Amino acid sequence: MADLIDRKFGRLRVVEFAGVHTTPCGTRRRLWKCICDCGTEKIVQEQNLLNATTKSCGCWKYEKIKEHNTKHKGSSDRLYGIWKNMKRRCTSPRDKNYERYGGRGISVCEEWAESYDSFRKWAYENGYDESAPTGECMIDRIDNDGDYDPKNCRWVNRIIQANNTSTNRHITLNGKMLTIAEFARVMNISKFKARYRIELFEKGENDGQFNLSSGSD
């Protein structure tokens, strides 16, 4: 029987033999009592020490997870998720929104794509509010056909963002361009009725209640 006492395996130092464990299938496993560098005692199977499967009491794995989660100074924050999602929809064909972003040439500027810290700094200097309710602080591209970069992005609520999507149809009411949703609010009618009125206008059946010309982006 090999004597492992005082031998070091990763962060574990073997201090004494701890007996034999028999598995349900009859396999016998030699056990050793170890002391981790952090001071924690742990019983480890001999084969796990020899093949380096177990190298600590578990503290090493915990530290690596913590290091990963704090690598970008707040990777568990909502802003980090915004950054990751922004990049994914522009680069990953597997993302459900890729066709509307990367699929039509929208990209993330190099400065932001390579550095969360750079994106985070811009966000807090330009109106990002981490305490804002859901839907009240969303990243939006001013030019919907432009990329994600500092000069083309802003923080807006869900209504403003929805009004700026590439799928929105725009109309001009008394010289002002509006989405159908905005037009409905101005006229104090439902979106369904707004679409109906626009269809009447396009057919030349305007009821005279508004001056409207139509178009699409």
C-alpha positions in Angstrom: 0.0 0.0 0.0 1.4 3.4 -1.1 2.0 5.8 1.7 0.7 9.3 0.8 1.2 10.9 4.2 2.8 14.3 3.9 2.5 14.3 0.2 1.0 17.4 -1.4 -1.6 17.3 -4.2 -2.5 20.7 -5.4 -3.7 22.6 -2.3 -4.2 19.3 -0.3 -1.6 17.8 2.1 -2.3 14.2 3.1 -2.2 13.8 6.9 -3.5 10.2 7.5 -5.1 7.1 6.0 -8.9 7.3 6.4 -9.9 3.7 5.5 -11.5 2.0 2.6 -14.8 2.7 1.0 -16.6 0.0 -0.9 -18.9 1.1 -3.7 -22.3 -0.5 -4.4 -20.8 -2.5 -7.2 -18.1 -3.9 -4.9 -15.1 -1.7 -5.9 -12.9 -0.8 -3.0 -11.6 2.8 -2.8 -8.8 3.9 -0.5 -9.4 7.2 1.3 -7.1 9.8 2.7 -7.6 12.6 5.1 -6.2 15.8 3.8 -5.8 19.4 5.0 -6.3 22.1 2.4 -4.2 25.3 2.3 -7.2 27.2 3.5 -7.3 25.0 6.6 -10.3 22.8 5.7 -10.2 19.1 6.3 -11.4 16.8 3.5 -11.6 13.0 2.9 -10.5 12.2 -0.7 -10.3 9.0 -2.7 -6.7 8.0 -3.5 -7.3 7.8 -7.2 -8.7 11.4 -7.2 -5.5 12.6 -5.6 -3.2 10.7 -8.0 -5.0 11.7 -11.2 -5.4 15.4 -10.0 -9.2 15.2 -10.1 -9.4 16.7 -6.7 -6.9 19.5 -5.9 -8.5 21.4 -3.1 -11.4 21.2 -0.6 -13.5 23.1 -3.2 -12.1 26.6 -2.5 -10.1 26.7 -5.7 -13.2 26.1 -7.8 -15.1 28.7 -5.8 -12.3 31.3 -6.3 -12.3 30.6 -10.1 -16.0 31.2 -10.3 -15.8 34.4 -8.3 -12.9 35.6 -10.5 -14.9 34.9 -13.6 -18.0 36.7 -12.2 -16.0 39.8 -11.3 -13.7 39.9 -14.3 -15.6 42.8 -15.8 -16.3 44.6 -12.5 -19.9 43.7 -12.3 -20.7 40.8 -14.7 -23.8 39.9 -12.7 -25.2 43.4 -13.2 -28.0 44.1 -15.7 -25.7 46.3 -17.7 -23.4 43.4 -18.3 -26.3 41.4 -19.7 -27.2 44.3 -22.0 -23.6 44.4 -23.3 -23.6 40.6 -23.9 -27.0 40.6 -25.6 -26.0 43.5 -27.8 -22.9 41.7 -29.1 -24.7 38.3 -29.5 -27.6 39.6 -31.7 -25.0 41.3 -33.9 -22.6 38.3 -34.2 -24.4 35.0 -33.5 -26.7 33.6 -36.2 -28.2 31.4 -33.5 -29.6 34.4 -31.7 -33.3 34.8 -32.4 -32.8 38.5 -33.2 -29.8 38.1 -35.4 -31.7 38.6 -38.7 -32.7 42.1 -37.6 -29.2 43.1 -36.4 -26.1 41.2 -37.6 -28.1 39.7 -40.5 -28.6 43.2 -42.0 -25.1 44.5 -41.3 -25.5 46.0 -37.8 -22.4 45.6 -35.7 -20.9 46.7 -32.4 -18.0 49.2 -32.6 -14.5 47.7 -31.8 -14.2 49.8 -28.7 -17.3 48.3 -27.1 -16.9 44.8 -28.6 -13.5 44.3 -27.0 -14.1 46.1 -23.7 -17.0 45.9 -21.3 -15.3 48.5 -19.2 -15.4 51.0 -22.1 -19.1 50.3 -22.7 -19.8 50.6 -18.9 -18.0 53.9 -18.7 -20.0 55.3 -21.6 -23.3 54.0 -20.2 -22.9 55.7 -16.8 -21.7 59.0 -18.4 -24.6 59.1 -20.7 -27.7 58.4 -18.6 -27.8 54.7 -17.7 -29.8 54.2 -14.5 -29.2 50.8 -12.9 -32.2 51.4 -10.6 -34.6 52.2 -13.4 -37.7 49.9 -13.7 -37.7 47.3 -16.5 -38.4 49.0 -19.8 -37.4 52.5 -18.6 -33.7 52.4 -19.5 -33.0 50.6 -22.7 -30.1 51.0 -25.2 -31.3 52.5 -28.5 -29.6 53.3 -31.8 -30.5 56.8 -33.0 -30.0 55.8 -36.6 -31.7 52.5 -36.8 -29.5 51.5 -39.7 -26.4 52.5 -37.9 -24.1 50.5 -35.6 -23.8 50.3 -31.8 -21.3 53.0 -31.1 -21.0 56.0 -28.7 -22.2 58.5 -31.2 -25.3 56.5 -32.3 -26.6 55.2 -29.0 -28.7 56.6 -26.2 -30.8 55.3 -23.2 -34.5 55.5 -23.7 -37.7 53.9 -22.4 -39.5 51.1 -24.2 -42.0 53.4 -26.0 -39.3 55.5 -27.6 -37.3 52.4 -28.5 -40.3 50.7 -30.1 -41.0 53.9 -32.2 -37.4 53.6 -33.6 -37.5 50.0 -34.8 -36.8 49.0 -38.4 -40.2 47.3 -38.6 -42.2 50.4 -37.8 -44.1 52.1 -40.5 -44.0 55.9 -40.5 -46.5 58.4 -41.6 -46.5 62.2 -41.8 -49.2 64.1 -40.0 -49.2 67.9 -40.6 -45.6 67.9 -41.5 -44.4 65.7 -38.6 -43.3 62.1 -39.0 -45.0 59.6 -36.6 -45.2 55.9 -36.1 -48.7 54.4 -36.1 -48.6 54.1 -32.3 -47.7 57.8 -32.0 -50.4 58.8 -34.5 -52.9 56.8 -32.5 -51.9 58.6 -29.3 -52.1 62.0 -31.0 -55.6 61.2 -32.4 -56.6 59.6 -29.1 -57.8 56.4 -30.9 -56.7 52.8 -30.9 -53.9 51.4 -33.1 -56.5 49.4 -35.0 -58.6 52.5 -35.8 -55.4 54.4 -36.7 -54.5 51.8 -39.3 -58.1 51.8 -40.6 -58.0 55.6 -41.1 -54.6 55.4 -42.9 -56.0 52.7 -45.2 -59.0 55.0 -46.0 -56.6 57.8 -46.8 -54.5 55.6 -49.1 -57.7 54.6 -50.9 -58.7 58.2 -51.3 -61.5 57.9 -48.9 -60.2 60.3 -46.2 -63.0 61.5 -44.0 -61.5 65.0 -43.8 -60.5 64.7 -40.1 -56.8 64.9 -40.7 -54.1 65.9 -43.3 -52.0 62.9 -43.9 -49.3 61.7 -46.3 -47.9 58.2 -45.9 -44.6 56.4 -46.4 -42.4 53.7 -44.8 -38.8 53.6 -43.6 
